[in-house]
Every structure is written in structure tokens, then in C-alpha cells.
């Protein structure tokens, strides 16, 4: 009985030390595409945003087609490559559109990222759809 009680009491502490696959994405990532420096940020609350030329697109609240919107993300790390959905939501109507993406970690701080177009998820990384990001420290 004592062992079971100790095990039950230690479970919450164990869960704090186990890193989820989603946690690998959290942070700001910097990449260069056609000589433009851009950033993508994934936060721990489930929001994401892009930053290009000082302009931010996404996050908890931003203007999208003159309407307030938000961008969240969902990650399916059970696939290879990892599936990432960037979900744009118009706050007024609740209307949503998803950018279907894939990601592959080269190492802990380097990630290849590809965005699909026309509601199609890319299946591979190529020079047209992908960019390599480095985690900003």
C-alpha cells in the first residue's frame, strides 16, 4: 500500500519532467528565404505567428482581411514528416482556414519547414515550398 501511495504521489512530478513533442516547436525560429529574414513563433499557449519585415501575421489577435483573427497551431508528431496545421480563425464569425505544413528536425535547434498551398499538405521538402529555420536563442 505504501509503494502505491508513493507511486501515485510521484506521478505529477514525473509529468513535469517529460517533454512533449509539441514542446520541441516552442520558441522563435529564424529563417531566410530569397534574401528575406523571417521568423515563425510557436508559443506554449498554442498560438503561432509569422514576422516578416517587422510585420506580424498571426498570434492571439491580429487583423486578417480587415477583421480580427488569431492563429493557432496543431502538431501531429506521429507522422514522418511531422504534420503542422496553422489554423487561422476570424474572431467575429469563427470561420477557419488551415495552412497545412510539414516539419522535420535536423537537430534540436534546426528545422526544415514546408507550407502547402491550395489546401494540400506537402509530402516532401523542395526548394519551392520549404525553408530551414534556426531556433533563436
C-alpha positions in Angstrom: 0.0 0.0 0.0 2.8 2.4 0.9 4.5 1.7 -2.5 1.3 2.5 -4.4 0.9 5.8 -2.4 4.4 6.8 -3.2 4.0 6.0 -6.9 0.7 8.0 -7.1 2.3 11.0 -5.3 5.3 10.9 -7.7 3.3 10.8 -11.0 2.6 14.6 -11.1 6.3 15.3 -10.6 7.2 12.9 -13.4 4.8 14.5 -15.8 6.6 17.8 -15.3 9.9 16.5 -16.5 8.6 14.6 -19.6 8.9 16.8 -22.6 6.1 16.6 -25.1 6.8 16.5 -28.9 4.9 19.8 -29.2 7.4 21.4 -26.8 10.2 20.9 -29.4 8.5 23.6 -31.5 8.0 26.2 -28.8 10.1 29.3 -29.4 11.1 31.7 -32.1 12.6 30.3 -35.3 14.5 32.4 -37.8 14.9 31.6 -41.5 16.0 33.3 -44.7 14.1 33.0 -48.0 15.1 34.9 -51.1 17.3 37.2 -49.0 14.4 38.0 -46.7 14.8 37.2 -43.0 11.6 35.9 -41.4 10.5 34.4 -38.1 7.9 31.9 -37.0 6.9 31.7 -33.4 5.1 28.8 -31.6 4.1 29.7 -28.0 3.2 27.4 -25.2 -0.4 28.5 -25.2 -0.9 27.1 -28.8 -0.6 30.4 -30.7 1.7 30.9 -33.7 2.7 33.9 -35.8 4.9 34.9 -38.7 7.1 38.0 -38.7 8.4 39.4 -42.0 9.8 42.9 -42.4 8.6 43.8 -39.0 5.0 42.9 -39.8 3.4 40.3 -37.6 0.8 37.9 -39.0 -0.9 35.7 -36.5 -0.8 35.2 -32.8 -3.5 35.7 -30.2 -5.1 38.6 -32.1 -4.3 40.3 -35.4 -6.0 41.9 -38.4 -6.9 39.5 -41.2 -8.8 40.8 -44.2 -9.8 43.9 -42.0 -11.2 41.6 -39.4 -9.7 40.5 -36.1 -8.3 37.0 -36.2 -6.0 34.6 -34.4 -3.6 31.9 -35.5 -3.2 28.7 -33.5 -1.3 25.5 -34.3 -1.8 21.8 -34.0 1.1 19.3 -34.3 0.9 15.6 -35.2 4.3 14.2 -34.4 3.2 10.6 -35.0 3.8 11.1 -38.8 7.0 11.4 -40.7 7.4 14.2 -41.6 5.7 15.9 -38.7 2.3 17.4 -39.7 1.8 21.0 -38.5 -1.5 22.8 -39.1 -1.6 26.6 -38.8 -5.2 27.5 -38.1 -6.4 31.0 -39.0 -9.7 31.9 -37.2 -11.8 35.1 -37.9 -12.9 36.1 -34.4 -16.2 37.6 -35.4 -17.5 34.7 -37.5 -15.5 31.8 -36.2 -14.6 31.0 -39.9 -11.4 29.0 -40.1 -8.8 28.2 -42.7 -5.8 25.9 -42.2 -2.3 26.1 -43.7 -1.2 22.5 -44.0 2.5 22.2 -43.3 5.2 19.6 -42.6 8.3 19.8 -40.4 11.5 17.8 -39.9 14.0 18.5 -37.2 17.6 18.3 -38.4 18.8 18.8 -34.8 17.3 20.3 -31.7 17.7 23.9 -33.0 17.3 23.4 -36.7 14.1 22.6 -38.5 13.0 22.2 -42.1 9.5 23.6 -42.6 7.2 23.4 -45.7 3.9 25.1 -46.2 1.3 23.6 -48.6 -0.9 25.6 -50.9 -4.4 25.1 -52.2 -5.4 23.1 -49.1 -2.9 20.5 -49.9 -0.2 19.3 -47.4 3.2 18.9 -48.9 4.7 15.4 -48.8 8.3 16.4 -49.2 10.6 19.3 -48.8 11.7 21.1 -52.0 13.1 24.5 -53.0 9.7 25.9 -53.8 7.8 25.1 -50.5 10.4 24.8 -47.8 12.7 26.9 -45.6 15.2 26.0 -42.9 14.7 27.7 -39.6 17.2 28.0 -36.7 15.9 28.4 -33.1 16.5 32.0 -31.9 18.3 32.0 -28.6 
